[in-house]
Amino acid sequence: MDIIVISLLTVLPCLCNAGSTDNLAFGANAVQSSTYNELADADHAVDGNRDSNYMWGSCTHTGIEDNPWWRVDLKSIYSINKVIIINRGDCCEERIIGAQIRIGNSLDNNGNNNKLAETVVSIPLGGTQTFTFDNILGQYVNIFLPGTQKILTLCEVEVYADNTKEELGDANHAVGGNRESNQMDSCTQTRLEGHPWWRLYCYINKKQY
């Protein structure tokens, strides 16, 4: 008997899954609105170094400007529910006040128009604050500080995804009987890759074809 196989191609963006212990931002590509000096690179906030002394080269630092921002690109879409920020520890703890955590998939306004997850009320000098919130789907995480003549300094930013949605994107969703087309848990999704595929096996007389 001929093998019956149906393969479908899709180019949907990836909705990836990660355990809550995986810092998605670690080593990811980070950019910021400006860079104060050679100690201030945007990627210092995702290098895994939690040291809060700016002078030791472990923090970011923008110039003095209106609406400074910092952004990390996770390269795939995640269901994010926690962000940890470590504030500068050698001075200027108040600079972080009012910073917004924004998450989404758009780069409009440099990503600063994405969904607001949390706003920083205060973080002590050299302090670590954990922000938890309802899941937000996104590839980009921004720290956006609205206002005039502001400086944004971050000594580490960690991003975590919910690990309770591991069934999202499962191949079986395409044959689950649910025709809903705008619901993330009723569709399949591959990773972002070359030549993605989906396959259906048919069973006849308990044999797989």
C-alpha positions in Angstrom: 0.0 0.0 0.0 1.3 3.4 -0.9 2.4 5.7 2.0 0.0 8.5 2.6 1.8 11.6 3.8 0.7 15.2 3.7 3.3 17.9 4.1 2.4 21.6 4.5 4.8 24.5 4.5 4.5 27.5 6.8 6.6 30.6 7.4 4.9 31.7 10.7 7.3 33.3 13.2 8.5 31.2 16.1 6.7 31.0 19.4 9.4 29.4 21.5 9.1 27.9 25.0 11.6 28.2 27.8 11.6 27.2 31.4 11.2 29.9 34.0 14.9 29.4 35.0 16.2 30.4 31.6 17.3 34.0 31.3 16.4 34.7 27.7 18.2 38.0 27.6 21.6 36.5 28.4 24.0 37.1 25.5 21.2 38.5 23.3 21.7 41.5 21.0 21.0 44.8 22.9 20.9 48.3 21.6 20.2 51.7 23.2 19.3 55.2 22.2 22.8 56.6 22.8 26.0 55.5 24.5 27.7 57.8 27.1 31.3 56.4 26.7 33.3 53.3 26.2 32.2 51.8 29.5 28.5 52.2 28.6 27.7 49.6 25.9 24.1 48.3 25.7 25.2 44.7 25.9 26.6 45.2 29.4 23.0 44.7 30.6 22.9 41.2 29.2 26.4 39.9 29.9 25.4 37.9 33.0 27.5 40.2 35.3 25.3 41.6 38.1 28.0 43.9 39.4 26.4 47.4 39.9 29.5 49.6 39.9 29.4 51.4 36.6 33.1 52.3 36.7 33.9 48.6 36.5 32.4 48.3 33.1 29.3 46.1 33.9 26.5 48.6 33.3 24.9 50.5 30.4 24.7 54.3 30.3 23.0 56.6 27.8 23.8 60.2 27.2 21.6 63.0 28.7 18.7 63.1 26.3 14.9 63.1 26.0 13.2 59.7 26.3 16.2 57.4 26.5 15.7 53.7 25.9 17.4 50.3 25.9 16.2 47.2 23.9 17.1 43.5 23.8 16.1 41.3 20.8 15.3 37.8 21.9 15.2 36.7 18.2 12.0 34.7 18.7 8.6 35.3 20.3 8.2 34.2 23.9 5.4 34.3 26.4 7.2 36.6 28.9 6.0 37.0 32.5 9.1 38.2 34.5 11.8 40.8 34.1 14.6 41.5 36.6 16.4 44.9 36.7 19.6 45.6 38.6 20.1 49.3 39.3 23.4 51.2 39.4 25.1 50.9 42.8 27.8 53.5 42.9 25.5 56.6 42.5 22.3 58.0 41.0 19.7 55.4 42.1 16.9 57.9 41.3 17.6 57.9 37.6 15.7 54.6 37.1 12.4 56.0 38.5 9.7 56.0 36.0 11.3 53.6 33.6 8.8 51.4 31.7 9.2 47.8 30.7 7.6 47.4 27.3 7.3 44.0 25.5 6.1 43.2 22.0 7.0 42.5 18.3 6.9 46.0 16.8 9.9 48.3 16.3 7.6 51.3 15.8 9.2 54.2 17.9 12.1 51.9 18.5 9.8 49.4 20.2 8.7 51.9 22.8 5.1 51.6 21.7 4.8 48.0 22.6 2.7 46.8 25.5 3.5 48.3 28.9 4.3 45.5 31.4 5.4 47.5 34.5 6.7 50.9 35.5 9.6 51.3 37.9 8.6 53.2 41.1 12.1 52.9 42.7 15.0 50.5 42.9 17.5 51.0 45.8 21.2 51.8 45.1 22.6 48.7 43.6 19.3 46.9 44.2 17.6 44.1 42.3 13.9 44.2 41.6 11.8 41.5 40.1 8.8 42.5 38.0 6.1 39.8 37.4 3.1 40.3 35.3 0.5 38.4 33.1 2.1 36.8 30.1 3.0 39.1 27.2 4.0 37.7 23.8 7.0 39.4 22.4 10.4 39.3 20.8 11.6 42.7 22.0 11.9 43.9 25.6 12.4 47.6 26.0 13.4 49.7 29.1 12.0 53.1 28.2 12.5 56.2 30.4 10.1 58.9 29.2 10.9 62.6 30.0 13.3 65.4 29.2 17.0 65.4 30.0 17.1 61.9 31.3 19.9 59.3 31.7 19.1 55.5 31.6 21.6 53.2 33.3 21.1 49.5 33.7 23.5 47.1 35.3 21.6 43.9 34.3 18.3 43.0 32.7 17.0 39.5 32.8 14.0 38.2 31.0 12.0 35.0 31.7 9.2 33.2 30.0 6.3 31.2 31.3 7.0 27.4 31.2 3.3 26.5 31.6 2.6 27.0 27.9 4.9 24.4 26.4 2.0 23.0 24.3 1.9 26.2 22.2 2.7 25.5 18.6 2.3 21.7 18.9 2.0 19.9 15.6 -1.1 18.1 16.8 -3.1 21.3 17.0 -3.6 21.2 13.2 -5.7 18.0 13.6 -7.3 18.7 16.9 -10.7 19.7 15.5 -10.4 23.3 16.7 -10.9 25.6 13.7 -10.2 28.8 15.7 -7.6 30.8 13.7 -6.8 33.5 16.1 -6.0 31.6 19.2 -2.4 30.7 20.0 -3.1 27.4 21.6 -5.1 26.0 18.6 -2.5 26.4 15.8 0.9 25.0 15.0 4.0 27.0 14.7 7.5 26.0 13.6 10.7 27.8 14.6 12.0 30.5 12.2 14.0 28.3 9.9 14.7 27.4 6.3 12.1 25.2 4.6 9.8 24.5 7.5 7.4 21.6 7.2 4.4 19.8 8.9 3.5 16.1 8.3 0.4 14.0 8.9 0.6 10.2 9.1 -2.5 8.1 8.4 -3.2 4.9 10.2 -5.0 2.0 8.4 -5.6 -1.2 10.2 -3.4 0.0 13.0 -0.5 0.5 10.7 1.2 3.8 10.2 1.4 5.1 6.7 
